[in-house]
Amino acid sequence: MRPYRDLLPLPASTPPSPCVRNCCLDDDDVCLGCGRHLQEILRWRDASESEREAISLLAQERRERRERNAFQPSK
């Protein structure tokens, strides 16, 4: 049974989760949907607001890097 606190909604002041409900991990355990590392996904619920902001920024950078690399011609 899940703890009661896991059933409570997150406060509105927290940064929204970058989750896009397209969960699939690559070989480095990074989600192809949101760009978060598995450990960041697991940490999200208990992370502080500043930690969540940092996780979101890192995830955005990973997504952008993946998109840039996807359009690079193979050598």
C-alpha positions as CSV (number, residue, x, y, z in Angstrom):
1,M,0.0,0.0,0.0
2,R,1.3,3.5,-0.9
3,P,1.9,6.0,1.8
4,Y,-0.9,8.6,2.2
5,R,1.5,11.5,1.2
6,D,2.0,9.8,-2.2
7,L,-1.7,10.3,-2.9
8,L,-1.7,14.0,-2.2
9,P,-1.4,16.4,-5.1
10,L,1.8,18.5,-5.3
11,P,1.5,22.1,-4.3
12,A,0.7,24.5,-7.1
13,S,3.9,26.5,-6.5
14,T,6.2,23.6,-7.5
15,P,7.6,23.5,-11.1
16,P,5.5,21.3,-13.2
17,S,6.9,17.8,-14.0
18,P,8.6,17.7,-17.4
19,C,6.9,14.3,-18.0
20,V,5.2,14.0,-21.3
21,R,3.9,10.4,-20.7
22,N,6.2,9.0,-23.4
23,C,8.4,7.0,-21.1
24,C,11.1,4.9,-22.6
25,L,14.7,4.8,-21.3
26,D,17.7,4.8,-23.5
27,D,21.0,2.9,-22.8
28,D,22.0,5.7,-20.4
29,D,18.8,5.4,-18.4
30,V,17.5,8.8,-19.8
31,C,13.9,9.0,-20.7
32,L,13.3,9.6,-24.4
33,G,10.2,11.6,-23.7
34,C,11.1,14.1,-20.9
35,G,14.9,13.9,-20.9
36,R,15.3,13.1,-17.2
37,H,17.6,10.4,-15.9
38,L,16.0,7.6,-14.1
39,Q,17.4,8.8,-10.8
40,E,15.9,12.2,-11.4
41,I,12.5,10.7,-12.2
42,L,12.6,8.7,-8.9
43,R,13.8,11.8,-6.9
44,W,11.2,14.2,-8.3
45,R,8.4,13.7,-5.7
46,D,10.8,14.4,-2.8
47,A,12.9,17.1,-4.5
48,S,12.9,20.7,-3.4
49,E,11.6,23.4,-5.7
50,S,15.2,24.4,-6.6
51,E,16.1,20.8,-7.2
52,R,13.1,20.4,-9.5
53,E,14.1,23.5,-11.5
54,A,17.7,22.1,-11.9
55,I,16.3,18.7,-13.0
56,S,14.0,20.4,-15.5
57,L,16.9,22.5,-17.0
58,L,19.1,19.4,-17.3
59,A,16.3,17.5,-18.9
60,Q,15.7,20.3,-21.4
61,E,19.4,20.4,-22.3
62,R,19.4,16.6,-22.9
63,R,16.3,16.8,-25.1
64,E,17.9,19.6,-27.2
65,R,21.2,17.8,-27.5
66,R,19.4,14.6,-28.6
67,E,17.4,16.6,-31.2
68,R,20.6,18.3,-32.6
69,N,22.4,14.9,-32.7
70,A,19.4,13.3,-34.4
71,F,19.8,15.6,-37.4
72,Q,23.6,15.2,-37.7
73,P,24.7,13.2,-40.8
74,S,26.5,9.9,-40.1
75,K,30.2,9.8,-40.8
